[in-house]
Amino acid sequence: MDFRLTEEQEKFRKEARDFLEGEKKQKLWEPSIDSWIMAYDPEFTKRVAAKGWIGLTWPKEYGGQGRCAFDRLILTEEILRYGAPAACHWFADRQIGGSILKYGTEQQKRELLPKIMKGEMYVGLGMSEPEAGCDLASLKTQATKKNDHYVINGQKTWTSGGKYMNYLYLLARTDPTVAKHQGLSEFIIPKDLAGITTSPIIDITGNEAWNEVFFENVHVPKECLIGKESNGWRQVMEQLAYERSGMERIMANYPVFEGIIQFVKETKRDGKPLCQDSVIRNKLAQLKIEFEVGRLFMYRVALVMDEGRAPEWEAAMSKAYATAFEQRLANTALEILGPYGQLAPHSKWTKLNGMAYHAYLSSKGYSLQAGTTEVLKNILALRKLGLPTG
């Protein structure tokens, strides 16, 4: 595989960097780790939309630019490198828009895609439930059809950005009489419908990136159904492939890596620059090797997407590798920073704006989000190695 960028792609990367550098110099936002899921800034999203960079790969007939998945990878890589606050549009751009394109009606495409591309439609993900995480098909949220609408009752947990989003993607059970994988359907619904309430989930870092969402007799127009009724399992599996394969899986903590490199260049210990310490140099060099390997995984996924297929086992492989790398990066950052690495952002003594503290605590959950490492390895065993189910 040839991963060299074309001249046009090199220009696009420079354009993205220049844009983000300009934003950073104006101090329009503070760089952060996990910016794709933790940092919500509608104004930044609107500025990205004004550049035509949301829905970059979508067909021109719906307002997109019709560019390849590799071009989008270039953009997302730079956004994550700078730690820019992209969470408002991330999920809709990464997976929901693609699902609408493949399974939505013409009316849904004409109505919803432009809203996403203008930076006006922010979609939270309503998949997991208190008793349905890895075994997602065991979900209990019901969508009962009545005439020209559905009545939804149930609860979702770990809904990404539930507090900030104005739409919700929802996986619900429309047919409780069939096998659990067969009776599921997908909806995209406005969050302001009567009967929808949210409750914050405060994570170990003190942030509210997720919410519980409750549905009590929520009347949803039938036009909110995405795809065919009871085809939700197949559709959501494709979505999860895209969710698992993004650059955020290898670059969520990248600002920490760059910060640590700068820290060892500027810091002395026992009168000697840390960057001259052979142990530290070896640790950072090893991380760089692992990071570049992870990038190649992601590049391969982008090429698979450009071939027109969902990267199911490729995404499973790349996420399993990348989340382990992110944990090693966070551990190494704490080792090098010493006590400074344990300080939260609000401490006057903190280094790297507390990003190492945040990375260490949050990275433990990376191997659980969007499929545990064990589930991902099982996908590889089944779909790539041809091994039987256990």
LUMPADREN-751063 format. One record per residue (C-alpha): x, y, z; residue in three letters. Coordinates in nm, 4 decimals, decimal comma, padded with zeros to 6 digits. Each point is the difference from the previous one (the first is absolute). Layout:
N
         px         py         pz   type
          X          Y          Z    ala
...
This chain:
390
         px         py         pz   type
    00,0000    00,0000    00,0000    met
    00,1234    00,3477   -00,0874    asp
   -00,0817    00,2447    00,2776    phe
    00,1762    00,2960   -00,1563    arg
   -00,2274    00,3018   -00,0224    leu
   -00,0762    00,1564   -00,3337    thr
    00,0970    00,3611   -00,0594    glu
   -00,3641    00,0982    00,0492    glu
   -00,0155   -00,1876    00,3313    gln
    00,3204    00,1663    00,1212    glu
   -00,1574    00,3373   -00,0777    lys
   -00,3130   -00,1030    00,1864    phe
    00,2012   -00,1008    00,3069    arg
    00,1757    00,3372   -00,0067    lys
   -00,3327    00,1790   -00,0350    glu
   -00,1367   -00,1870    00,3016    ala
    00,3126    00,0744    00,2051    arg
   -00,0047    00,3676   -00,0931    asp
   -00,3653    00,0247    00,1011    phe
    00,0568   -00,1721    00,3342    leu
    00,3201    00,1923    00,0678    glu
   -00,1872    00,3236   -00,0583    gly
   -00,2755   -00,1068    00,2383    glu
    00,2576   -00,0948    00,2622    lys
    00,1895    00,3296   -00,0304    lys
   -00,3244    00,1917    00,0448    gln
   -00,0603   -00,2063    00,3154    lys
   -00,3498   -00,0848   -00,1159    leu
    00,0267   -00,3257    00,1960    trp
    00,2362   -00,1810    00,2323    glu
    00,1605   -00,3170   -00,1430    pro
   -00,1133   -00,3128    00,1811    ser
    00,0238   -00,3740   -00,0180    ile
   -00,3079   -00,2015   -00,0931    asp
   -00,1169    00,3144   -00,1784    ser
   -00,2205   -00,2075   -00,2306    trp
   -00,2211   -00,1068    00,2912    ile
    00,0738    00,2415    00,2855    met
    00,0281    00,3420   -00,1656    ala
   -00,3315    00,1452   -00,1223    tyr
    00,0162    00,3340   -00,1805    asp
   -00,2861    00,0778   -00,2416    pro
    00,1829    00,3052   -00,1340    glu
    00,3045   -00,2058   -00,0953    phe
   -00,2294   -00,2502   -00,1718    thr
   -00,1616    00,2813   -00,1984    lys
    00,3415    00,1275   -00,1101    arg
    00,0970   -00,3503   -00,1131    val
   -00,3335   -00,0248   -00,1830    ala
    00,0669    00,3311   -00,1740    ala
    00,3157   -00,1563   -00,1449    lys
   -00,2111   -00,2826   -00,1435    gly
    00,1789   -00,2541    00,2184    trp
   -00,3000   -00,1740    00,1554    ile
   -00,1335   -00,2717   -00,2276    gly
    00,3208    00,0204   -00,1994    leu
   -00,0515   -00,3420   -00,1597    thr
   -00,3731    00,0306   -00,0630    trp
   -00,1365    00,0301   -00,3552    pro
   -00,0082    00,3443   -00,1564    lys
   -00,3686   -00,0393   -00,0813    glu
   -00,0737    00,0288    00,3734    tyr
    00,2449    00,2833    00,0628    gly
    00,3124   -00,2022    00,0762    gly
    00,3322    00,0213   -00,1797    gln
    00,0142   -00,3593   -00,1217    gly
    00,3552   -00,0413    00,1254    arg
    00,1603   -00,3269    00,1036    cys
    00,0165   -00,1460    00,3511    ala
    00,3749    00,0570    00,0057    phe
   -00,0560    00,3749   -00,0368    asp
   -00,2315   -00,0066    00,2993    arg
    00,2619   -00,1945    00,1942    leu
    00,2516    00,2774   -00,0724    ile
   -00,2391    00,2599    00,1402    leu
   -00,0931   -00,1954    00,3124    thr
    00,3648   -00,0771    00,0680    glu
    00,0819    00,3709    00,0059    glu
   -00,3034    00,0890    00,2139    ile
    00,1077   -00,2574    00,2573    leu
    00,3655    00,1029   -00,0200    arg
   -00,1015    00,3519    00,0990    tyr
   -00,2508   -00,1173    00,2605    gly
   -00,2731    00,2114   -00,1596    ala
   -00,3563   -00,0113    00,1447    pro
   -00,1757   -00,2094   -00,2649    ala
   -00,2430   -00,2024    00,2119    ala
   -00,3171    00,1778   -00,1159    cys
    00,0219   -00,1346   -00,3537    his
    00,2276   -00,3021    00,0460    trp
   -00,2557   -00,2801    00,0250    phe
   -00,2294    00,1288   -00,2729    ala
    00,2935    00,0469   -00,2362    asp
    00,1704   -00,3273    00,0880    arg
   -00,2861   -00,2475   -00,0162    gln
   -00,3543    00,1379    00,0095    ile
    00,0202    00,1826   -00,3319    gly
    00,1304   -00,3119   -00,1696    gly
   -00,2880   -00,2019    00,1409    ser
   -00,2498    00,2554   -00,1292    ile
    00,1629   -00,0143   -00,3420    leu
   -00,0161   -00,3779   -00,0173    lys
   -00,3314   -00,0731    00,1691    tyr
   -00,1923    00,3264    00,0173    gly
   -00,2842    00,1083   -00,2251    thr
    00,0528    00,2721   -00,2576    glu
   -00,1932    00,2378    00,2226    gln
    00,2260   -00,0788    00,2969    gln
    00,3113    00,0575   -00,2099    lys
   -00,1279    00,3346   -00,1281    arg
   -00,1124    00,1140    00,3440    glu
    00,2626   -00,1323    00,2437    leu
    00,3303    00,0011   -00,1873    leu
    00,0007    00,3768   -00,0690    pro
   -00,0666    00,0659    00,3702    lys
    00,3027   -00,2076    00,0932    ile
    00,2211    00,1648   -00,2618    met
   -00,1029    00,3492    00,1145    lys
    00,1019   -00,0825    00,3558    gly
   -00,3567    00,0228    00,1268    glu
   -00,0801   -00,3636    00,0806    met
    00,1863   -00,1698    00,2841    tyr
   -00,0797   -00,3681    00,0493    val
    00,0493   -00,1908    00,3256    gly
    00,0326   -00,3783   -00,0115    leu
   -00,2679   -00,2006    00,1811    gly
    00,1137   -00,3619   -00,0160    met
    00,1065   -00,1436    00,3363    ser
   -00,2352   -00,0649    00,2902    glu
    00,0595   -00,0922    00,3653    pro
   -00,0283   -00,3708   -00,0887    glu
    00,1051    00,0160   -00,3659    ala
    00,3576    00,1020   -00,0678    gly
    00,2162   -00,2612   -00,1691    cys
   -00,3146   -00,2060   -00,0480    asp
   -00,1701    00,2902   -00,1734    leu
   -00,2729   -00,2166   -00,1522    ala
   -00,1407   -00,0548    00,3508    ser
   -00,1241    00,3592    00,0145    leu
   -00,3482    00,0569    00,1386    lys
   -00,1013    00,3442   -00,1284    thr
   -00,3270   -00,0528   -00,1863    gln
   -00,1304    00,1812   -00,3062    ala
   -00,3647   -00,0993   -00,0413    thr
   -00,1619    00,0920   -00,3294    lys
   -00,3371    00,1754    00,0198    lys
   -00,1519    00,1271   -00,3226    asn
    00,2398    00,2602   -00,1448    asp
    00,2441    00,0132    00,2907    his
    00,1952   -00,2037    00,2543    tyr
   -00,0268    00,0243    00,3772    val
    00,3382   -00,0418    00,1649    ile
    00,0605   -00,1059    00,3588    asn
    00,3305   -00,0918    00,1568    gly
    00,3391    00,1211    00,1111    gln
    00,3379    00,0544   -00,1648    lys
    00,3308    00,0424    00,1779    thr
    00,3413    00,1243   -00,1098    trp
   -00,1731    00,2168   -00,2572    thr
    00,2814    00,2027   -00,1522    ser
   -00,0635    00,3699    00,0408    gly
   -00,3586   -00,0495    00,1120    gly
    00,0047    00,3369    00,1775    lys
    00,1267    00,1973   -00,2973    tyr
   -00,1667   -00,1660   -00,2974    met
   -00,3250    00,1066   -00,1638    asn
   -00,0661   -00,3379   -00,1647    tyr
    00,0324   -00,3565    00,1217    leu
    00,0874   -00,3130   -00,1898    tyr
   -00,2009   -00,2813    00,1580    leu
    00,0096   -00,3775   -00,0292    leu
   -00,3259   -00,1462    00,1292    ala
   -00,1988   -00,3229   -00,0069    arg
   -00,2927    00,0137   -00,2408    thr
   -00,0850   -00,3717    00,0045    asp
    00,0314   -00,1783    00,3366    pro
   -00,1342   -00,3293   -00,1409    thr
    00,3080   -00,0945   -00,2051    val
    00,3613   -00,0836    00,0855    ala
    00,1768    00,2875    00,1724    lys
    00,2216    00,0874   -00,2974    his
   -00,2934    00,0077   -00,2418    gln
   -00,2472    00,2389    00,1585    gly
    00,2088    00,3183    00,0199    leu
   -00,0460    00,3245   -00,1917    ser
    00,1832    00,3315   -00,0289    glu
   -00,1423    00,3482    00,0475    phe
    00,1319    00,3546   -00,0110    ile
   -00,2205    00,2225    00,2113    ile
   -00,0013    00,3614    00,1214    pro
    00,1050    00,0142    00,3634    lys
   -00,2653    00,2555    00,0910    asp
   -00,2910   -00,2433   -00,0402    leu
   -00,2280   -00,0253    00,3023    ala
    00,0945   -00,2837    00,2336    gly
    00,3783    00,0112   -00,0521    ile
    00,2110    00,0853    00,3041    thr
    00,3734   -00,0211    00,0638    thr
    00,2103   -00,0582    00,3081    ser
    00,3748    00,0693    00,0115    pro
    00,2653   -00,2680    00,0378    ile
    00,3043    00,1581    00,1629    ile
    00,3048   -00,2041   -00,0906    asp
    00,3156   -00,0618    00,2011    ile
    00,1593    00,3203   -00,1334    thr
   -00,2967    00,2119    00,1101    gly
   -00,1273    00,0575   -00,3540    asn
   -00,3504   -00,0486   -00,1357    glu
    00,0526   -00,1486   -00,3434    ala
   -00,2756   -00,2591    00,0396    trp
   -00,3556   -00,0040    00,1233    asn
   -00,2796   -00,2324    00,0864    glu
   -00,3022    00,0672   -00,2185    val
   -00,3519   -00,1021    00,1004    phe
   -00,2930   -00,0471   -00,2376    phe
   -00,3507    00,0056    00,1459    glu
   -00,2816   -00,0368   -00,2528    asn
    00,1943    00,1963   -00,2593    val
   -00,2030    00,0348   -00,3198    his
    00,2336   -00,0214   -00,2979    val
   -00,1208    00,0525   -00,3593    pro
    00,0513   -00,3033   -00,2211    lys
    00,2168    00,2198   -00,2240    glu
    00,2705   -00,0199    00,2691    cys
    00,0583   -00,3700   -00,0732    leu
    00,3328   -00,0495   -00,1786    ile
    00,0044   -00,2931   -00,2379    gly
   -00,2372   -00,2931    00,0210    lys
   -00,1775   -00,1008    00,3163    glu
    00,1806   -00,2881    00,1753    ser
    00,3161    00,0544   -00,2069    asn
    00,1651    00,1970    00,2787    gly
    00,2554   -00,2615    00,1046    trp
    00,1574   -00,0194   -00,3429    arg
    00,0034    00,3774   -00,0283    gln
    00,1511    00,0608    00,3424    val
    00,2785   -00,2515   -00,0597    met
    00,1099    00,2048   -00,3002    glu
   -00,0159    00,3164    00,2090    gln
    00,2152   -00,1550    00,2710    leu
    00,2626   -00,0877   -00,2597    ala
    00,0301    00,3689   -00,0870    tyr
   -00,0076    00,0977    00,3683    glu
    00,2872   -00,2359    00,0805    arg
    00,2186    00,1034   -00,2899    ser
    00,0434    00,3754    00,0324    gly
    00,3277    00,1807    00,0657    met
   -00,1318    00,0860    00,3461    glu
    00,0855   -00,3559    00,1031    arg
    00,3731    00,0634   -00,0406    ile
    00,0116    00,3775    00,0518    met
   -00,2346    00,0679    00,2917    ala
    00,3003    00,0765    00,2217    asn
    00,2381    00,1312   -00,2665    tyr
    00,0276    00,3490    00,1578    pro
    00,1444   -00,1764    00,3057    val
    00,2699   -00,1608   -00,2147    phe
    00,1030    00,3328   -00,1499    glu
   -00,0169    00,1620    00,3429    gly
    00,2267   -00,2624    00,1552    ile
    00,2587    00,0460   -00,2741    ile
    00,0021    00,3741    00,0652    gln
    00,0144   -00,0609    00,3762    phe
    00,3141   -00,2156   -00,0171    val
    00,1673    00,2565   -00,2242    lys
   -00,0649    00,2815    00,2469    glu
    00,0367   -00,1786    00,3348    thr
    00,3103   -00,0881    00,1971    lys
    00,0275   -00,2589    00,2732    arg
    00,3136   -00,0107    00,2161    asp
    00,1461    00,2690   -00,2247    gly
   -00,0343   -00,2086   -00,3161    lys
   -00,2610    00,0492   -00,2754    pro
   -00,2543   -00,2805    00,0034    leu
    00,0343   -00,0346   -00,3755    cys
    00,3537   -00,1315    00,0564    gln
   -00,1203   -00,2814    00,2255    asp
    00,0413   -00,3221   -00,2009    ser
   -00,2929   -00,1740    00,1700    val
   -00,2376    00,2856   -00,0788    ile
    00,1287    00,0268   -00,3569    arg
   -00,0585   -00,3716   -00,0524    asn
   -00,3515    00,0173    00,1420    lys
   -00,0963    00,2894   -00,2261    leu
    00,1593   -00,1610   -00,3043    ala
   -00,1952   -00,3193    00,0676    gln
   -00,3234    00,1982    00,0222    leu
    00,0786    00,1673   -00,3308    lys
    00,0509   -00,3403   -00,1634    ile
   -00,3306   -00,1264    00,1377    glu
   -00,1790    00,3180   -00,1012    phe
    00,1167   -00,0265   -00,3613    glu
   -00,1104   -00,3653   -00,0126    val
   -00,3418    00,1083    00,1246    gly
   -00,0224    00,2668   -00,2693    arg
    00,0584   -00,2670   -00,2636    leu
   -00,2904   -00,2008    00,1420    phe
   -00,2224    00,3063   -00,0375    met
    00,1262    00,0744   -00,3497    tyr
   -00,0857   -00,3536   -00,1038    arg
   -00,3506    00,0423    00,1375    val
   -00,0447    00,3178   -00,2061    ala
    00,1053   -00,1836   -00,3152    leu
   -00,2471   -00,2806    00,0744    val
   -00,2749    00,2603    00,0339    met
    00,1020    00,1509   -00,3325    asp
   -00,0518   -00,3454   -00,1499    glu
   -00,3640    00,0311    00,1041    gly
   -00,0233   -00,2514    00,2834    arg
   -00,0360    00,0270    00,3762    ala
    00,3347   -00,0732    00,1719    pro
   -00,1343   -00,2524    00,2504    glu
    00,3028   -00,2131    00,0913    trp
    00,2453    00,2730   -00,1005    glu
   -00,1690    00,2397    00,2414    ala
   -00,0022   -00,2620    00,2748    ala
    00,3725   -00,0558   -00,0452    met
    00,0882    00,3689   -00,0104    ser
   -00,2051    00,0877    00,3085    lys
    00,1384   -00,2914    00,2037    ala
    00,3513    00,1208   -00,0781    tyr
   -00,0679    00,3714    00,0377    ala
   -00,1733   -00,0085    00,3372    thr
    00,2863   -00,2023    00,1480    ala
    00,2443    00,2556   -00,1412    phe
   -00,1937    00,2884    00,1524    glu
    00,0217   -00,1656    00,3408    gln
    00,3756   -00,0514   -00,0363    arg
    00,0373    00,3637   -00,1013    leu
   -00,1890    00,1193    00,3075    ala
    00,2041   -00,2264    00,2286    asn
    00,3279    00,1251   -00,1481    thr
   -00,1090    00,3622    00,0353    ala
   -00,0603   -00,0514    00,3718    leu
    00,3351   -00,1728    00,0426    glu
    00,1862    00,2913   -00,1604    ile
   -00,1964    00,2799    00,1649    leu
    00,0214   -00,1595    00,3419    gly
   -00,2221    00,1664    00,2631    pro
   -00,0908    00,2764   -00,2473    tyr
   -00,1848   -00,2552   -00,2082    gly
   -00,2455   -00,0671    00,2807    gln
   -00,1191    00,3600    00,0193    leu
   -00,3378    00,0995   -00,1409    ala
   -00,0395    00,2980   -00,2359    pro
   -00,1106    00,2379    00,2766    his
    00,3268   -00,0371    00,1960    ser
    00,2453    00,2897   -00,0371    lys
    00,2858   -00,2539   -00,0058    trp
   -00,1385   -00,2167   -00,2756    thr
    00,1924   -00,0661   -00,3209    lys
   -00,1463   -00,0347   -00,3502    leu
   -00,3209    00,1562    00,1313    asn
   -00,0774   -00,3215    00,1858    gly
   -00,0266   -00,2035   -00,3200    met
    00,2159   -00,2857    00,1335    ala
   -00,2266   -00,0336    00,3038    tyr
   -00,3041   -00,0080   -00,2262    his
    00,1615   -00,2425   -00,2453    ala
    00,0998   -00,2479    00,2681    tyr
   -00,3463   -00,0117    00,1540    leu
   -00,2042    00,0001   -00,3197    ser
    00,2178   -00,2383   -00,2023    ser
   -00,1061   -00,2943    00,2145    lys
   -00,3419    00,0209   -00,1576    gly
    00,1313    00,0044   -00,3572    tyr
    00,0133   -00,3792   -00,0065    ser
   -00,3726   -00,0095    00,0867    leu
   -00,1509    00,2689   -00,2252    gln
   -00,1509   -00,1103   -00,3320    ala
    00,0760   -00,3638    00,0760    gly
    00,2343   -00,1501    00,2559    thr
    00,3391   -00,1272   -00,1081    thr
   -00,1227   -00,3545    00,0625    glu
   -00,2981    00,0528   -00,2315    val
    00,2264    00,1480   -00,2673    leu
    00,2385   -00,2943    00,0139    lys
   -00,2944   -00,2346   -00,0338    asn
   -00,1095    00,1889   -00,3127    ile
    00,3485   -00,0523   -00,1410    leu
   -00,0070   -00,3692    00,0872    ala
   -00,3367   -00,0502   -00,1688    leu
    00,0203    00,2244   -00,3048    arg
    00,3662    00,0017   -00,0899    lys
    00,1421   -00,3240    00,1374    leu
   -00,3094   -00,2091   -00,0739    gly
   -00,0085   -00,1515    00,3472    leu
   -00,3244   -00,1471    00,1350    pro
   -00,1990    00,1671    00,2738    thr
    00,1078   -00,0941    00,3506    gly
